[in-house]
């Protein structure tokens, strides 16, 4: 039996301010740092050890992983960072307050943008500073890999590229893996693992800073999963 641990990053500064974050690179809040440290402590208490870790290239996920590994005394394990684990890109909504956006566009429209699997928020223009093509961090990406906006299906597709090309192979080699990422990128992976429908996945909420352990059989099929914190 293999164990795969997934952790949604701790509360970020923009979670606290109720803003659409997406690919905006914001810090953890004080609460988020506390959640990340507690995640590391509970993993240590339950005897988890890891050979390698995956995370996005956004600091709120990277820092969550860092706090966890420090608590575990495993700061020197191999870490693979990939933009494919980034949060869903919310296009022109990024940086906007969610309540103010509802007042402007209506609650039903915002719900569609946030929860529909196939509806995309308004696009960014390429000269917008929020467009990832203007961030040196993404200079090696192809033009078609640089999102101006994304729906959940887009996010799932890029996560699955990473799963099939790297994560799956590392698991098959018996490596003990932890993935620290984001609500929507992890939602995409969980949709695949648990074969969740498009209709049901939009209702899945992931707790921040609470590790989820997946127990997998030899074919990497889930036998069960559970949160580690009470």
N, C-alpha and C positions, 0 to 999 in steps of 0.2 A: 504493500500500500504506500502511495506517495501522498505527501501533504503539500498543498500550495496555499500560501497565505496572501490575501488581498487586503490592502488598507487604503481607504479614502483619506486623503490628507486632513490634518486638523483644520479647525476653523481659520479662514483667512481674514485679512483686514477688510476685504470687500464683502465676504460673507456677512461680517459684522455690520457693515454699512448698507447691506441689502442691495448691492449692485451686481449687474451682470458682469462676470469676470472673463470667462472664456480663456483666450490665450494671453490676456494681460498678466504680466509677471508681478504679482503682489506677494507681500510677506504674510507669514502666519500672524494671527493675533496672539495676544497673551494666552487666551483660552486655547488657541490652536497648538501652541507650544506645549501647554500642559497636557492636552489630549495626546500629542505625539509621544511625550515622555511616558505617559501612563500606558500607551500601547506597547512600548518597549518593555515596561515593567511586567505587564501581564504575560507577554510572550516569554520573558525570562522565567517567571514563576511557573509557567506551564511546560517548561523544558524545551522550548523551540530553539533550534540552531539552524543556520542557513549557510549554504555554499556560495550563493550569489543573489543579487537583487536587481530588479528592474524598476525604473522610474521614468517620469517624463523629463522634459528639459525646463520645466517651470519650478521656480524656487520653493513654492509652497509644498509641492510633492517631494522635491529633493531634500528640503529641510526636515520634513516629517520623517523621511527615511533615515536621515542623519541622526536625529534624536533617538529613533528606535534602535539603530545599530550601536549607538553609544551606550544605551542602557544594557544591551546584550553583550557588550565587549567585543563586537564583531565589525569594527569600523574598517578593517582591512580586507573584507571579502570583495570579490569582483562586483562592480556595479555597472550595469548597462543602462545608458540614458537614451531615450528615443522620443522624438516629437510625436511619434504615432500613439504614445500614451497620453499626450496632452488632453486637456479638457476640450469639450466641444467648442468650436469657434462660433461665437454669437454675433458675428458680423457687426453691423452698425449699432447694435444694442449694447456692446461692451462699454462699460463705464457709466451706463445709465442706471438710475435708481429704479428698482422694479415697481414700487408703488406709483411713482410719477409716470412711468411708462404705461401702466394700466390706466391711469387717469387720461393720458393722451390718446391711446389707441383702443382702449376698451379691454376689459378683463378677458373676454372670449378670444380676442386676437392674440393677446399675450400668452394665454394658455396654449393656443395652437403653436406659437413660436417655441414655447418651452417644452411642451409635452408630446406634440405630434412626432411620429417617427420620420415623416417625409416632408414636412413643411419647414422652409428655411427662413430665418429672420432676414431683414433687409441687408443687402451686400455693402461691403466697404468698397470705396474706390481705391485704385492702386496708389494714389498720391496721399491717401489718408495715413497718418503716422501709426495708426493701429493695424494697418495691413502688414502681415508678417514678412512680406517681401522687402519691407523697409527696415527690418531688424537683422543685423549681422549674424545673429544666432541661427538664422535659417538660410544663410547664403548658399548652402550646398543643395538645397531642395530644388527640384524641377518646378517650372512655372505651374504645372498642373497639380503639384502637391501643395501649393500655397493657397489656403482657403481665404475667400472673401466673406464667406459665411458657411455654415454647415447645419445639416439636420442630424438626427441621431443615427440614421443609416450611414451617412458619410463617416461619422465617428467610428461606428462599428466596423466598417470596411477597412479603415486604416489600422485599427487595433488588431484585426484578424490577420492582416499581412504580417505583423510582428509575431503574433502567436504561431502562425504556420511556418515562418522562416527561422525563428530563433527560440522562442520560449518553449514550444512543444518539444523541440530537439533536446534542449537542456533538461527538461523533465524526463524524457525518455532515457537519458543518460544517468538518471537517478539523482540529479542535483536537487537540493532543497532550496526552494525559491520563495522569495517574498517580493510582491509587487506593490509599490506605493504610487498611487496615481489619483484619479479624479472621479467624481460622481458618474459622469457620462462615459468615460473611457472604460471604467470598471463595469458599468452597467452593460456595455457592449460585450465584454468578455463573459459576464455572468449569463447574458442572454444566450450566448453560444453554449456554454457549459451545461446550463439547465434546460436548454431547448425551449426558452420562453417565447411566446408569441409576440408579434408586433403590438397587439392590443394590450397585453398584460405588462410588457416591459416598461411602459410609460408610467405605471403606478409603483414601480420599484424605487424605494428610497433607501439610500445607504447611509449609515451613521458615520459621522466624521470621527477619525481616530480610533475606531473600534475594529480590530483585525477580524477578518473572516477566514476561517480555515476550511479549505476544501480537501476532503479525503478522496483520492482518485484511485481507480483500479489500474491494472497494468496497461490497459488501453486508453488511459487518461479520461475515463468516464467517471463522473462524480458518483460516489456512493452516499455521501451526505455532506452537509456544510453547516457551519454554526459560527456565531459570534463568540469571541473569547472573553469579552467583558460581560458581566451580568447585565 
